[in-house]
Amino acid sequence: MKGPAGAERSQAGTSFGTSRLSKSVLGGSVSRGPNRASLFTDVAEQTAAFEITSAPEDPYLRSKQEKYAAKVKELNSARLQEVNYSLVEEFARVELEAGGDTPEHLMEAYRALRTITKEKDAIKERQYAKSYLEDNPGKSTALRKQILDRAREYLEDSFYGNVDKLVSTNPREANLGGVPSKINKVRAYLRIRAGRKDLDIENVELQMLGDDYCWALIFYLIRSGLVQEAAQYVAENERAIKSMDRHFTQYIAAFARDPERRLPRDMQSRINAEYQQRLRLAPENSIDPYRMACYKIVGRCDLSRKVLEGINTSLEDWIWLMVSLAREVTRADEAAGEYFGLEDVRSTVEEIGQRHFSSPSENNSAYATFFFLQILVGLFEKAVAWLYPHNYVAAVHFAIALDYYGLLRVADFYTSEEKLRKSSLPKLSALINTISHFHHTRSIADQLRSSFRLLYSRLPHCKSRSCDRLPDPNLPQLRLARQRWAIACLGMPRSTQRARARDKRICPSAWRHTGRWHQNRRSHSATREADQSARSRRFPAYTNNSSRCCCR
């Protein structure tokens, strides 16, 4: 609790005076004192549970904030020019260039989010808002499927990158030779693993085909996303593979042909029966664990046990198995006991979080691991809330990036301003407070102007889009936003207000000159004079001057 001297210092630290600017939907502003404390009860409880005490501001952190603010300024310039901007990539570049002790999983979360959102394809602002914020789960199936497929794709690409790196850094052990094709690199990877005695954890003899650990090779080709190469390898060695397993060549061929990696219903039933029979009747340690792993992945076998037994696996291998086994289909399309979708994966990740990440850890970067898992499975709101007590700068900018693409729900500021998370449509006021988190101090004028430009482009903004002037600092930000929104909505029916709220690009000065406004006003002629009078009395500075900047 601050004493009188601390209060004087806090008041002297800003020339804005006491204002709602310091209150963000993600917590308090750093300009209010030497340490940061969250104003949200759901985040504050998490902070207390981990006994987290915020570190004082330092030049390194201030420099990172300024770099983030510069990226937001570039974003607003791109938006005013109506060109796409790779926001996640730019934010990731800030973290990468900042160096320091940035956890690797935090960087991976940025890369995963970029893959999930398809940012490389130059997607538009608020691309996923309609699907993600839709309350009807049936209408968001395509987005949930995209989250699963793109998360799996990221994990497979990341694994193959690690394979390539291990082979290139250990050329003697890898003994690559010949053509450095993808399948040969996986072969070299297995040579390194076999030489280090960590291909398996059980006393089991792995089956070989020539110089290859054939089932391990097929498994790691699938793990690397090289399904076509795995099917090609099996086809080239069909006779030898059939001598070990009569039907697997059919299974892998059908698996590779289907774009969703699904087997026909009859083949699905057959592979499950074979898997269960081998699991039940085979003597202990007599089956190659990679053979059973290939069956589990290709046939989605034994969904009650989602583990790869007898194989050394990492956290990334485990979450890859989860998203590989999951399917976003209706329950009617799956046989009894075979339904496993994104919501089930999310529930599993949350259970893992409660079991392994709910108490303080000696590993200072452990928080980023669980954050990475949450991003992979689309738990975006919970991921931001989790990250905030540990790394509030990264949390704020992840939230901005998620909201930019329409992938963030936040609590209604008016009804639950002490809560951060809520599964409902975001209100404009909550968005305002998210963006206003940039307002650390007035001394960074460019940062403030950048933030206000972003604010204006999300709210009914002034006709003068290049305006650099700040609003009256004595006027709280939320009140200013409410006033401008009220001006734009006077005389409009509720359906039109909702449509305009989704568009978020109406402007009192510009909209007044459109035919739709005149048509709307004619349909509400009985209230025209009353509305104009109310507007003139309440907001004289914003009326009767269409060319005047509305923030002056």
Stockholm file with secondary structure:
# STOCKHOLM 1.0

chainA/1-552         MKGPAGAERSQAGTSFGTSRLSKSVLGGSVSRGPNRASLFTDVAEQTAAFEITSAPEDPYLRSKQEKYAAKVKELNSARLQEVNYSLVEEFARVELEAGGDTPEHLMEAYRALRTITKEKDAIKERQYAKSYLEDNPGKSTALRKQILDRAREYLEDSFYGNVDKLVSTNPREANLGGVPSKINKVRAYLRIRAGRKDLDIENVELQMLGDDYCWALIFYLIRSGLVQEAAQYVAENERAIKSMDRHFTQYIAAFARDPERRLPRDMQSRINAEYQQRLRLAPENSIDPYRMACYKIVGRCDLSRKVLEGINTSLEDWIWLMVSLAREVTRADEAAGEYFGLEDVRSTVEEIGQRHFSSPSENNSAYATFFFLQILVGLFEKAVAWLYPHNYVAAVHFAIALDYYGLLRVADFYTSEEKLRKSSLPKLSALINTISHFHHTRSIADQLRSSFRLLYSRLPHCKSRSCDRLPDPNLPQLRLARQRWAIACLGMPRSTQRARARDKRICPSAWRHTGRWHQNRRSHSATREADQSARSRRFPAYTNNSSRCCCR
#=GR chainA/1-552 SS CCCHHHHHHHHHTCSSCSCGGGEETTEECGGGSSSCCCCCHHHHHHHHHTTCCCCCCCHHHHHHHHHHHHHHHHHHHHHHTTCCCCHHHHHHHHHHHHCTTCCHHHHHHHHHHHHHHTGGGCCCTTTTHHHHSCSCGGGGHHHHHHHHHHHHHHHHHHHHHHHHHHHHHCHHHHCCCSCCCHHHHHHHHHHHHHHTTCSCSSSCCCCCBTTBCHHHHHHHHHHTTCHHHHHHHHHHTHHHHHHHCSSHHHHHHHHHHSTTCCCCHHHHHHHHHHHHHHHHHSCTTCSCHHHHHHHHHHHTCCTTCCSCTTSCCCHHHHHHHHHHHCCCCCGGGSCTTCCCCHHHHHHHHHHHHHHHSSSCCSCTTHHHHHHHHHHHTTCHHHHHHHHTTTCHHHHHHHHHHHHHTTCCCCCCTTTCTTCCCCSSCCCHHHHHHHHGGGCSCTTCHHHHHHHHHHHHHHSSCCSCTTCCCCCCTTSCHHHHHHHHHHHHHTTCCHHHHHHHHHHCCCCHHHHTTSHHHHHHHHHTGGGHHHHHHHHHHHCGGGSSCTTSCTTC
#=GC SS_cons         CCCHHHHHHHHHTCSSCSCGGGEETTEECGGGSSSCCCCCHHHHHHHHHTTCCCCCCCHHHHHHHHHHHHHHHHHHHHHHTTCCCCHHHHHHHHHHHHCTTCCHHHHHHHHHHHHHHTGGGCCCTTTTHHHHSCSCGGGGHHHHHHHHHHHHHHHHHHHHHHHHHHHHHCHHHHCCCSCCCHHHHHHHHHHHHHHTTCSCSSSCCCCCBTTBCHHHHHHHHHHTTCHHHHHHHHHHTHHHHHHHCSSHHHHHHHHHHSTTCCCCHHHHHHHHHHHHHHHHHSCTTCSCHHHHHHHHHHHTCCTTCCSCTTSCCCHHHHHHHHHHHCCCCCGGGSCTTCCCCHHHHHHHHHHHHHHHSSSCCSCTTHHHHHHHHHHHTTCHHHHHHHHTTTCHHHHHHHHHHHHHTTCCCCCCTTTCTTCCCCSSCCCHHHHHHHHGGGCSCTTCHHHHHHHHHHHHHHSSCCSCTTCCCCCCTTSCHHHHHHHHHHHHHTTCCHHHHHHHHHHCCCCHHHHTTSHHHHHHHHHTGGGHHHHHHHHHHHCGGGSSCTTSCTTC
//
